[in-house]
Amino acid sequence: MFEIIQAAITGGAALALLVLAGITLGGSAVGLAVTTPLFVIFSPILVPATIATALLATGFTASGSIGAMAITIFMWLFK
C-alpha cells in the first residue's frame, strides 16, 4: 500500500516538474523571439561593447594575477 502512495506522489511531482519545464521552455522561446530583433538592431553597439568588456576583464585578471605573483615572490624572497 505504501508503494502505491509513494508512486502516486512521485508521479504527481514528476508531472508538476514537467509542466514547469514546459512553461519555462515556452517563456524562453517567447523571450528569444522578442529580443532577437532588438539584438539585430543594437548589434553595432553590442558587439564593440562586448569586445571592450572582454578586453577590460582580461586586463584586470592579468594585472591581478601578476600582482599576486609579485607579492608571492616578495614574500618568498624575504623569508
Secondary structure, DSSP 8 states (H G I E B T S, - for coil): -HHHHHHHHHHHHHHHHHHHHHHHHHHHHHHHHHHHHHHHHTHHHHHHHHHHHHHHHHHHHHHHHHHHHHHHHHHHHH-
